[in-house]
């Protein structure tokens, strides 16, 4: 079965959001929909605001939009967008 490797850009709602706490929430939400986070990066945006870049794995038979929808309903997340999608075969 194939696996989708998905790179997400997650924008926090404000500067005061603790990114470590947000990472924990994102990891739990992605696990709830059957995915797995493999790595995080922080990307400076402007005026001290940083976006989280999450590298995730999701079974290919699942729709990738379930991750975006789950994250957009997460406290502390302003928006989430898929910025890269690749197929990997195990």
N, C-alpha and C positions, 0 to 999 in steps of 0.2 A: 504494500500500500504506500502511496506517496504522501509526502509531508510538505506542507506549505511553510516557507520561511517568510515571515512577515515583519517588516520594519515599520514601527508606528511612531508618529510624532504626537506627544501628549502635552497639551498646554495647561498649566495650572491656572486657577482662577485669579490668583493674586501673588504678589511678591512674598507675602508672609507664610505661604504654604511651605511646610517642611517637606522637602523632596524625598527624604528617607521614609517618612510616613506615607507619602503618596505612592512610592515604589511598592510598599507592602500592600496597599489597597489595590493597586493595579495588578500585582502578582496574584492576589486572591481572586479578583474578578476574572482574569484570564484563565485561571485554573478552573473556575466554575463553569466556563463554557468549553472546557476540554483542551485548552492550550497550555503552553509552558513558556515562561520567560527565560531566555538564556543569558541575556546581558542587558545592562542599562548604560546609557551615556547621557551626559547633560550638555545641552547646546545653548550657549548664550544667545539671547534674542535682542533685548535692548533695556537700558536703564536698570540692570540687575535682574531682570526676569530671565529665567532659564526654562527651556522646554526639556522634557524627558524624551529620550529616544529609546524605545524598547524593542529589542530583538526577540521575536517570539516564534514558536513552532505550533502548528495547528494541523490536525489530520486533514488531508486534502479533500475528503468527502464533506467537510463542514464548510459552510459559507463564511467567508472572511468578514462579512459585515456584522456578524454576531459579536466579534471583538469590539468593533467601533461602537456598536449600540450599547454594549455592557459598560464600556469605559465612559461614554457620554452620560450615563446615569450614575457615575461615581462621584461622591462628594470630593470637592477639590479639583475636579477636572473641568476645564472650560471647554475643551474640544480635543478630539483625537482623530488623526488622519493616517491612512495607510500611505506610506511614502515609497515602499518597495515591496514587491511580492515576487517570490521565486519558488519554483517547484524543486523539491529534492526527493530522490528515491532512496529508500533504505534497503 
